[in-house]
Amino acid sequence: MWGWEPAETTVHTYVGGVLVGSVTTREPEFDTHQRDLLLASAAFEASIGSHGFPMAESTSADADPSNRAAKYRFTAGKFPVVDYAEKARKDAEQAYLKKYPDANTNGHIWPLSRVES
């Protein structure tokens, strides 16, 4: 992280001026602090719902609108935000299913490409 690279040291062994062996020792890729940062980052990312909020918050009784003691609530905007990449994916999937109504699309991946206008 932060551009750090592990150090690498090679020790050569010579006998009579002839190289007979080399041993390379490399530092671990991550030290304890960096490993802890990566684990914390992974745990945090895993806790985020598709809406961008931590699931512990969005499923908490503190967010329940029927809870009189709730500490916060979530509101949605009046208008949707369109994810045009996801729209293109769904449009392609719907067109495929219209053309092949009996198709089993389990496991299908609809790749996307960004095309400049």
Secondary structure per residue as TSV (DSSP state, phi and psi in degrees):
chain	resnum	aa	ss	phi	psi
A	1	M	-	360.0	152.7
A	2	W	T	58.3	31.2
A	3	G	T	80.4	4.8
A	4	W	-	-72.9	137.5
A	5	E	-	-121.1	139.5
A	6	P	-	-67.7	144.3
A	7	A	-	-75.6	148.7
A	8	E	E	-133.2	129.1
A	9	T	E	-125.4	130.9
A	10	T	E	-116.7	129.4
A	11	V	E	-112.3	123.8
A	12	H	E	-99.1	143.9
A	13	T	E	-115.2	127.5
A	14	Y	E	-117.9	142.4
A	15	V	E	-126.8	116.5
A	16	G	T	61.0	34.9
A	17	G	T	79.5	3.8
A	18	V	E	-109.3	130.4
A	19	L	E	-67.5	122.3
A	20	V	E	-116.2	-7.7
A	21	G	E	-177.7	157.2
A	22	S	E	-142.2	138.8
A	23	V	E	-126.4	123.9
A	24	T	E	-107.2	129.7
A	25	T	E	-116.6	130.8
A	26	R	E	-122.6	139.4
A	27	E	-	-64.6	154.9
A	28	P	-	-60.1	148.6
A	29	E	S	-60.2	-37.8
A	30	F	S	-128.1	135.0
A	31	D	-	-87.5	178.5
A	32	T	H	-58.6	-42.6
A	33	H	H	-63.9	-45.6
A	34	Q	H	-66.1	-39.8
A	35	R	H	-61.9	-43.1
A	36	D	H	-61.7	-40.2
A	37	L	H	-62.9	-43.7
A	38	L	H	-64.5	-42.2
A	39	L	H	-65.3	-41.2
A	40	A	H	-64.8	-40.6
A	41	S	H	-64.3	-43.6
A	42	A	H	-63.8	-41.8
A	43	A	H	-64.6	-41.1
A	44	F	H	-64.1	-48.0
A	45	E	H	-61.1	-36.8
A	46	A	H	-69.0	-22.5
A	47	S	T	-86.1	-5.7
A	48	I	B	-89.2	130.8
A	49	G	-	-79.7	173.4
A	50	S	T	-62.4	-17.8
A	51	H	T	-86.5	-8.2
A	52	G	S	95.7	-0.7
A	53	F	S	-106.3	149.5
A	54	P	B	-59.5	135.4
A	55	M	H	-62.4	-31.8
A	56	A	H	-62.1	-33.6
A	57	E	H	-78.5	-45.3
A	58	S	H	-73.1	-18.1
A	59	T	T	-107.9	6.4
A	60	S	S	-76.0	149.5
A	61	A	G	-61.6	-23.0
A	62	D	G	-67.7	-13.3
A	63	A	G	-108.4	-4.2
A	64	D	-	-70.5	116.5
A	65	P	T	-62.5	-21.3
A	66	S	T	-86.8	-3.3
A	67	N	-	-90.3	113.1
A	68	R	T	-62.9	-24.3
A	69	A	T	-95.2	10.9
A	70	A	-	-57.5	142.2
A	71	K	S	-93.8	-18.7
A	72	Y	-	-158.5	171.4
A	73	R	-	-145.6	165.0
A	74	F	-	-110.5	141.9
A	75	T	-	-128.8	153.2
A	76	A	-	-106.7	152.2
A	77	G	-	-66.2	162.7
A	78	K	S	-71.8	-28.2
A	79	F	S	-125.5	145.4
A	80	P	-	-73.5	155.6
A	81	V	-	-99.4	128.0
A	82	V	-	-91.0	123.7
A	83	D	-	-89.3	97.9
A	84	Y	H	-68.2	-28.1
A	85	A	H	-67.1	-46.2
A	86	E	H	-66.3	-34.8
A	87	K	H	-62.1	-43.7
A	88	A	H	-61.7	-40.8
A	89	R	H	-62.8	-48.9
A	90	K	H	-65.9	-38.5
A	91	D	H	-61.6	-42.3
A	92	A	H	-64.5	-41.3
A	93	E	H	-64.8	-43.5
A	94	Q	H	-64.5	-40.5
A	95	A	H	-63.4	-39.8
A	96	Y	H	-64.4	-45.8
A	97	L	H	-67.8	-29.5
A	98	K	H	-68.5	-39.1
A	99	K	H	-75.1	-36.2
A	100	Y	S	-125.5	76.5
A	101	P	T	-62.2	-24.3
A	102	D	T	-95.6	6.9
A	103	A	-	-66.4	140.7
A	104	N	-	-96.9	108.3
A	105	T	-	-94.8	10.7
A	106	N	T	-57.1	128.3
A	107	G	T	85.6	-6.1
A	108	H	-	-70.6	138.5
A	109	I	-	-116.9	129.5
A	110	W	-	-102.1	94.3
A	111	P	-	-67.0	148.0
A	112	L	-	-117.1	148.6
A	113	S	-	-131.5	141.8
A	114	R	-	-91.8	125.6
A	115	V	-	-118.3	125.0
A	116	E	-	-70.8	141.6
A	117	S	-	-77.7	360.0
